[in-house]
Amino acid sequence: MTDPPKPRTFNAKGITAPLRHAVFRRIWLASLVSNLGILIQGVGAAWAMTQMTSSADKVALVTSALTLPIMLMSIPAGAIADMYDRRVVALIGLLIALFGATALTMLAWLGLVTPNLLLALCFVAGSGMALMGPAWQSSVNEQVPSEKVPAAVALNGISYSIARSVGPAIGGIVVASAGAVIAFALNALFYLPLIAALLLWKRIAEPSRLPPEKLGRAIVSGVRYITNSPSIKIVLTRAMVTGIVGGAIIALMPLVARDLLHGGAQTYGIINAAFGLGALIGALKIAELRKRMSGEAAIRACALSMGGAIAAAALSREPVLTAAALVLAGAAWMMTAVLFNIGVQLSAPRWVAGRSLAAYQAAGSGGIAVGSWCWGHLTDLAGVETALLVSAALMLASPLIGLWLRMPRINAPGDDAEVRADPEVRLPLTGRSGPLVVEIEYRVAQENARAFHSLMQDVQLSRQRNGAYGWSLARDIADPELWTERYRCPTWLDYLRHRNRSTQSERAMEQEAIAFHIGPAPLRVRRMLERPFGSVRWKDDTPDEDKCRKSPWSGRFFSPP
């Protein structure tokens, strides 16, 4: 007698596992439709520009108009997403994009669109999506359990790749058969499912123990973290260079169809679809690539493959050969983008992940926007073939950047560490009290001085990443074993945020520094409220506690720095 067949089970970590969650599934499917609409509009806008003007500069600027808002708005958008309800922020961004798409449709239908007006309305639509992007991407961990977040992030990339593989072809067919106006109208219509999916999402926000940062301070915090994170800076620089150099094939694709292949809108849609098909293949193969190669080796292989593919597209006059080259270019482009994305996401802790991801988007999109403008100018001067060959040569040479800016070994920063108890406070404080000065005294054996000093350079970056400024390390010339670390935080609330932003790996590094301390006395920590001359204006005979209102932090017990 045989055993009954076992019920079919699903791998909770499989690529499709997040689709079992209704909220994520609705938003993912709606975003797929929205991505299709955006790409259809892109084809319509680029082809409409070729019909209004023969300037390659203007045609390339369509790509710039759609991507430049991401460069300009990503950091503020990432900060806004961290400060407010991400669902509401995403909805506002979608409504802005819907307004731009609707206005473009109406004006095109009335025959009032000019090249400059087309660029302006593309910029409006791009601005809405730039605001929506960080809020949507950073909310993935609220839609699925934490163990399914990597698969959910990959699915979002696959969503765009699917749209990229069929959207341009659909756009080419629509433009060829019905005109650019219908392409613009479809984009406006395709925003509606995503708006509905977000309205149906009943988001439950977890209240923070501390009040949210102001927008300006949140932007500064994000920028400070990135500038003090060497690994993220390397990834952002490489992403921008890749966008500038490799963006030629994206910006000049309409001219490849028109001038090199002597085709129409349908040809443009087909070669665009070939690029998208390659992007889909690249997204599906990224896990295998990461297993076989290190980050630097994978980026070099992708750059060399893309350089060769761009050169082939420049020299080809046959649509089939051009499409084959663009499949390879699309796969290399998507793999590079995903590798950079993973590098940023695994290098940033949770509290700044949205802003770090927004910075990556700004770097990549900014590179494409700037590069598109440059390649358009070069095309006007030397032609499409020459511009693409120059791009291919630069892409083939780009791996040399790795000699100076080698891709870092990506290790997750570790889960956020436990929330530290607030330190003991006897002076009445408010959240805006500051600046706060922190001094930590270490007693280090002289034979360990060099190792201690080297470690403290990493501690410096950690302090500054998490919100401190004015960091210094001094050695007492009369007592060489005595070292004093000193840094500032703008306000008391900023200091409390600074204490609780450190990850487990950063706290382990702090403990390693503390381990250098010798002597019977414990580590000495001073927290002092800096009072510049003239900042205190109460009368001489009025006690501090009577003049200052009661501090919510008074009486808290002592805890580490």
Buried (B, 14 or more C-beta within 10 A) or exposed (E): EEEEEEEEEEEEEEBEBBBEBEBBBBBBBBBBBBBBBBBBBBBBBBBBBBEBBEBBBBBBBBBBBBBBBBBBBBBBBBBBBBBBEBBEBBBBBBBBBBBBBBBBBBBBBEEEBEBEBBBBBBBBBBBBBBBBBBBBBBBBBBBBEEEBBBBBBBBBBBBBBBBBBBBBBBBBBBBBEEBBBBBBBBBBBBBBBBBEBBEEBEEEEEEEEEEEBEBEBBBBBBBBBBEBBEBBBBBBBBBBBBBBBBBBBBBBBBBBBBBBBEBBBBBBBBBBBBBBBBBBBBBBBBEEBBEEBEBBBBBBBBBBBBBBBBBBBBBBEEBEBBBBBBBBBBBBBBBBBBBBBBBBBBBBBEBBBBBBBBBBBBBBBBBBBBBBBBBBBBBBEEBBBEBBBBBBBBBBEBBEBBEEBBBBEBEEBBEBBEEBEBBEBEBBBBBEBBBBBBBBBBBBEEEBBEEBBEBBEBBBBBBBBBBBBEBEBEBEEEEEBBBBBBBBBBBBBBBBBBBBBBBBBBBEBBEEBBEBBEEEEEBEBEBEBEEEEEEEEEEEEEEEEEEBEEBEBEEBEEEBB
